[in-house]
């Protein structure tokens, strides 16, 4: 039941509400404290989870699929291609909000295959439902959250063109609101960077920052400094990608000044936004890598990962950075350190290594660099890679 619930993007509370039970009851069943021993209850749970009752009665759960997520990506593509109203009753705004919140939590923890499987349902749920009226701020917020999550997950999984489409939908859903537009632009910049459109990504991110600056009469949201800082680091990474070192350094310096006002222990960040001194140092390390200053990149990486703020970052953020830093280690001829970074990333968020094409490419490069440790060899075998 727990596996099916997670795949559907439901929290324990959402499932409990739909089957007329308490959250405590759901938790006890999932932990094995209680059993599903009444056929009527089994049928109710199965209906809500969208499976046949016999699936819940199986003695063993089917193993998780491997790294081939092509079918799930196609389901997301199909959901993005549809514009007709959903055929079934849509969940309520509160239910959708709960589901999206749960999916973002899964994303931050690096559960990308699970997030991918929730996206078709979320995209369908926000497609012209009767309770999400145009002009409704809550509806616009929800749509932006869903499209941003879709875009950022697809970037992770090596689908930049589809990610760009989702990010563009997020921009449209933002309806011109500076704060929603800024959040959507973070995802847009990531998609553009993945498409190797660094100049466009830089322009988009800085335009969003300027829009926030030009509306000083708005009520400042608690997460706004974090959104601004994240846009600055995205712009810096994009500038570095097309070799504009001066702009990249200026933007990271601006972000660093902004980060000094942030307490990393208490950050009211939005979905997918993590900003503070440690995050900026990590961004500076990746920027240095993109500009070819690999020794500086490693120095900044070691500085950031030795700080308390490193452990407060989401698992997804830490594992993704460790994948990025392998390029610097490899270019310095330190394949052993590159391998250790990937093994550590696998411990932090396994799906970052086992689902992302970028991670597989990094691991392949480590294998080709020479003899590897037993841990790296085991990891390569686990994801189906060999030295040949």
C-alpha positions, 0 to 999 in steps of 0.5 A: 500500500505504501509503494502504491501511495507514493507512486500516486503522489499521495501523502498518508493524510490524503489517502486517509481522507479518501478512504475515510480512515485516520492518518494513524490507521494508514501509518499502522497498515504501512508499518505492518502494525495493522493488516488489511483483513476486511474485503470491503476495506481492501476494495476501497483502498484498491479503488483509491489507489487505482489497482485491482484488489488482488494487487494489495493481497500479493505476498511480494511487491514487484521490484522497482523498475530499473533506470529505463524511464522512457515509458514514464517520460512518454506519459508525461509527454502525453499529459503535456500534449492534452488540453481537454478537460479531465474525463473524471472528477478532479481532486479538490484544490486542497487535495491537489496542493497536498499532492504537489507538496508531497511530490516536491518533497520527493524531488528534494529527496532525490526520488526522481522516478517516483516524482516522474510517475506522479506528474501525469496525474498532477498535470491532468488534475490542474488541466481546466478543473472546475475549481481552478478558475482563471484569475484565481491566485491559488490556481495560478500558484498551483499550476506554476508549481506543477509545471516547474516540478515537471520541468526540473524533473525532466531536466534531471532525466535528460529531456531538455526539450520537453522540460523547456515546454513545461517551463514555458507553460509555467511562465504562462501560468504565472500570469505576469505576477513578478513573484510567480514569474521569478519562480517559473524563470528558475525552471526556465533557466535550467531548461535553457542551460540544459539545451545549451542556450546559455545567453538566453538563460542569462537574459531570462534570469536577469529579466526576472530579477529586474521585474522583482526590483521594479515593483517595490510596492509589493508585499515582500514575500519571505522567500523572495531573497532566496528566489532572487539569489537563485536567479542570480546563480542560475544566470551566473552558471549560464554565463559561464557556460558560454564563456562570459567569465566577467558576467559570471563572477559579477553575478556570483559576487552579487549573490554572495552579498545577498546570501550573507543576510540569510541564516541557513538554519532558518530559510523560508524557501519555495519549492526547489529553491535553496539559497544561502552562503553554502549554496552560493559557494557550491554555485561558484565551484560549478561556475569555476568548472565551467570556466576551466578553473578546476583547481579553484572549483575543487577548493570551493567545493571542499570549503562548502562541503566542510561547513554545517550548511552542506548537511542542511541542503536537500539531498537532491542538491548535494548529490547533483553538486557531487556529480557536477564536481566530478568534471573538475576532479577528472580534468585535474587527473584525480579519478579516485576523488571523482569516483568517491564523489559519485559513490557519496552521491549514490549514498545521499540520493541514489536516483541522482546516480541511477536515473540521470544520464549526466551521472552515467556519463560521469561514471563512464568517464571515471571508469575510462580514466583507469583502475577504480576502487571496489565501491566504484566498480560495484556502483558501475555494475549496479547501473549496468556500466562496464569499463568496456 
